[in-house]
Amino acid sequence: MSDPMSRRPVVASLGLMPLIAGTAVRAEGSVGIVETKKFTTTNFKLQGGAVLPEMTIAYETYGKLAADGRNAVLLTHGYTSSHHMAGRTTANGAEGSWDGLVGPGKAIDTDRLFVVSSNMLGSSYGSTGPAFLNPATRTPYGPSFPDITLVDIVNAQRVLLEQLGVRHLLAVAGPSFGGYQAFQWGVTHPDFVDGLVPVVSAPKGSGGEAAVKSLVAQLARDPHWNNGWYYDNGGITATLTEMRIATLKRYGIDDQLAARFPDPVQREAEIARRASAWAHVFDGNSLVTLRKASVRFDAAKDFGRMKARVLYVLSRTDKVFPPSIAPGVMAALKAAKVDADYFEIDSEFGHSASGLDAAKWAPRLKTFMAGLEKRS
């Protein structure tokens, strides 16, 4: 099945560094050069009753699966980022967003663990989403793409894992929307996973349907929007770029770039450059699809089903999921008799702290992972 987004260069989220010529040999502690793989299945039924005739999930793997299929870790990514979380890509040498945490000898140790990082259903980095061609019409799904839920996203991952021979997960870990997925895994497939590491995230979405309407109204400002049918109408990259600039600033990019770009004018230019690169990759209808899923997400109501241990991680300066939410989340987990611990990253990097300040919480993650391995 053709994916019109796949013809565009994949750009990972923030702070990516170019691959230096001649460095194809794996650096110490790195998983090395990685490539995106794809898995396709048919007739995937969604929670709402709709069926995707074909469903593709893009993913990367690091490490080796044990013979019993039980040494696996699933990495889940954020709302607007990709599944490239470790090593460097074959396409442009971009470094994975959690490269400081995943690799030989690192907190998630690929010398012992088989790590799967999947692009979630509905996203724009190779998995089936609104920009994919509808087999029935041979045109992009666009705004007609069926509504999906967090349950659908984790069920798609479950199908992928089973295809790869994974029989059990040691852990599911991820930031932001990836944290949503980790929580959802814990209540949807409680017997399949031992540990959850939701980072800069929460167990329930926010904003409600008003947030979806607000997002659509922002996108509709673009003269090419055409009720979401913009694929042959010039695209909406200008509006997406403006929106991305605002998002990056909310995530704390000014502080992240201050040392490299002390001149405010140069810093603004760099932010605009990154935003534009993202806008040429990410599909506006994917934003809507995933926003709908997020505002309807609520794993907290099912905490009583959870059997996995939890390491809940927030960032001191995060404005998206501030540490002030931690007491309520931890109290709800404890009330459900979930074995849960909390860690706060002392970082100036806000919502992006988990990757950019990996060293500040890697020891705590390593201890948590070692505990899971010991009990497995």
N, C-alpha and C positions, 0 to 999 in steps of 0.2 A: 504494500500500500504506500502510495506516495505521501510524503509529509512536506508541505511547502515550507515549513519553518526549518527543515533540516538542511536546506541549501544555504542557510545563513551561517556565519561563523559563530560558534558557541563561545560566549564570554562568561566566565564565572563571576562571582559577585564583586567583592571589594579587594583592593590591595594586591592584585595579581602581578607577578613579576615575570618578565620574559625569560624564555629558556636560552641559556648561553650556548652558543655553537660548540659542539663537541662534548656536551655533557650528557650524552645518552646513557652512560654508565650510572647505575643507581647510586645516589648520594647516600652517605651514612644516615641511617634512620629513615630513609625514604622508601616508599613502595616503587619508586622509579616512574617510568613512562607508562601511562595507562590509556586505554581506549574505551570508548562507549560501545557496549554491546546492546543487542535488542532481542526481546522475546515477544512473540506474537501468539495469541490464542484467539479462539472464536467463541461467539455467542456468550459473552460475559454479561451476566445479569446484574443490574444495579439494584440498590436497595429500594428505589422508587418503583421498580417493576420494568423499566425500559431495559432493552438488551442492546449491547454494542456488538454488531456482527463480527467485527474484528477489533482486538485490543492489543496495542503494542506498549510494552514498558521498556524504556531505556535504562541502562544500569552500568555500573562499574563494579569490579570485584578486586579485592586485594587479599593476598594470603591463599591458603590451601584448605579445602574442606576435608575434615577428618572422615575416615571410613564409615563411622557411625552417623555422620551428618549432624552432629550436635555441638560443634564448636563455632557456630555462626553468630555474627553480630550484624544487625541491620542498621544502617545510617539513613536518616530521613532529613530532608532539606527544607529550607524556608520558603515562604510564599512566592517570592520573586527570584529566588536563586536556583542553582542547578544541583544535580547529583554529583558533580565533580568535587569530592571532598578530601582526596588524598593524592599524592604524587603529582605528576605533570602530564598534561594532555599531549597526545600525538599531534593534534591540530595546531596549537599555538604555544605549547609549553606552559600554559597557565597553571599556577600552583593551586592545589585543592584548598578549599576554605577551612578545612580542619586538618591540614597537613601536619600541624604541630602536635596533634593528638593521635593520629592514626599512622602506624608504620612499625617496622621492626624495633622492638624494645620500647615503644611508646606506650602511652596509657591504654590504647586499644592496640594490642601487640599482634601484628600480622605474622610474627614468627610462630604463633600458636593458634591464632584465630583466623577464620575465614570471614571476611567482611564484605557485605553486599551493600552498595549505595544505589538506591533506585530513584529514578526520576518519577515523581508521583503522577498518577492519572490526572489529566486535565491541565498539566503544565506545558511548558513551551520548549523543552529540551529533548525531544525525541519520543516522549510518551503520547499516547492518543489524547487529543484535546480538540478544542474548537477549530484550530487551523488545519486539522487533518481532513482528508477527503472522506466524505460520507460514501460508502460503497454503493449506496442506492442511487445517488445523484452524480457521483464523480466530481462534486464541487465541495469546497470546505463546509464543514458543519456550521461554522460561524455561530450566531446566536441561537441556532436550533440545537446545539449540542445539549444532550439531556443533563438535567441537574444531577450532580453527584454529591456524596456525603463523605465524611471521614471514614465511615465504615467501608464504603466502596474503595477508597484509596488503600486502606490496609488489606482488604480482601484481594485486591489486585496484586499487592506485594506478596501476599500469602501464596497465590498461584505461581508467581515468579519463583519464590523460594522453593516450593515443592518441585518445580521443573529443574531447579539447580541441584536437587538432591538434599536440600536442607530439611532435617527432620525436627529440629528444635533450635530455638534462638537463645543464646546466652543473654543477649541484651538488645534493646532497641534504643537508639540515642539520636537526638537531633535538636537543632535550635529553632525557636520561633514556631512556624507552622509545622516544622519537624517535631517539635515538642508536642503539638496537638496529636500528631500521628503516634508518638510514643505512648501518650496517655490512652489513645484509642486502642492501640494494640493490647494494652494491659487489661481492658475490659471486654474487648471483642474476642480475643484469643488467649484467655488467661492461663491455659495449660500449655501454651506453646512458647512462652517466654519467661525467663528467670528474673531479668532486671530491666528497669526503665530509667533512662536519663533524659528527661525533658529539660531543655535549657532555654533560658530567656523566653519563657512560654507560660501557659496556664492550662488548666484542665477544662476550660469552657470558653467558647468564643464570646465576642462582645460586639455591640453596635446594632445588632438586629437588622431587620429588613431596610431600615433607614440608611444604614451604611452601604447597602447594595445600591439603593436608589441614588445616593450621593455619588458613588463611584460612576454609575452609568451617566449621571448628569455631567460629571467632569469629562468623561470620554466623548459625550455628545457635543461638547463645545467645538470639537474638531470638525471642520467643514466637510471632511471625507467620511465621517462616521456612518451615515446612511443606515441608521438603526442596526449597526453592527455588521453590515454587509460591505466592508471596505476593502476586501482583498483585491478586487479589480478596480478599485476606485481611488487609488493613490496612497492608501494606507494612512495611519494616524500617528506616525512617528514623532511629529512635532509636539503633539499633545502628550504623548507618552514620555517624551524627554522632559517636558516641564514637570510632569507628575513625578518622575523619577528624581529629579533634582530635589524636590520637596521631601521625598521619602528618604533620600540619602542624608539630608540635613537632620531629619528627625531621628535617624539612626546614629547620628553623631559624627558625620564625616568631617566636619570642620576641625574637630579636635584631632581626628586621625591624620589629617593632611597638614596640620599647622607647622610641624617641624620641616617637612619637605617643601612646603609652599608657604613661607611666612608672609609673602605679599598677597593680600586679599584678592587682588585682581587675578593673579596667577592661580590662586586656589579656586576661585570661581570658575575659571576656564577649565581646570582639571576636573572639577565636579561635573561641569557641562559635558565634557568629553566622555566621561564614564557613563553619564546618563544617556547620552546619544547612542553609545555602543550597545547599552542594554535595550534601548527602545527599538533598535533595528533587529533584535532577536525575539523579544517577548511579545506575545500576542495579547492585544487588549481584551479579547473575549475570554482568554484564559484568566485574566485578572478578575473578570466578573464571575466566571465559573467557580474559581477557588474562593472568592469572597463569599459567595452564597454558601459554600460548604462550611466556611469558617464561622459565620455568624450563627449557623444552626448546630454547630458542634457543642456537645456537652457530655464529656466523659465522667464528670464529677457525680452525676446522678447514678452512675453504675459502679462507683468505687467499691461497693460491697462484693463485686465479682472479681476484683483484682487479687492476684496471688503473688505477683512479682514484687521484688524489693525495688524501692525507688530512691534515686538520688536526684533531688530537685535543685536546679542551679539557676540563679538569677545574677544580674550584673548591678552593681551599686549605682551606676549612672544611667541605667536603661530607662528611657521615658515611655517605651511601648509597654513593657511589662515591669513596672517598678518594684523594688523589693517590698514595698508596703503591702503587696498582695500575698506575700509568703506566709504570714501567720494564718490567714484564712485557709489557704490551700493545705498547709501542713495539718491544721486542726481537722479538716475534712478527711484527710488520709488517715490520720490517727483514729478518728471516730469510726472509720471503716476497718480498723485493725490492720492497716497496711504498714509494713515495715518500711518506714521512710525517713530519710535524712535530708537536711538542707545545707547548701553551700552557697555563699555569696562571693562572686568574683570582684575583687577590689580593683576596678578598672575605670579608666577615663574614657573608654571606647564604647560606652553605651550599649546599644542593642547588638553591636558587632563584636562584643568582648570575647565571646566564646572561641572565636578563631584567632582574632588579632592579639589577644592576651592569653593564648592557650597555656603558656607556662605557669600562669597564676592559678590555674585550677587542674592542670594535668596530674599533679600528685594525688589529689583527692579522687579524681576519676580512676587513676591507676589502682588505688586502694580498693575502690568499689568493685572494679572489674576482677581484681584478684580474689575478693571475697566471693563473687559469683562463681568463679572457676573452682574455688575450693569446695563449694557446696554442690557443684554439678556432678 
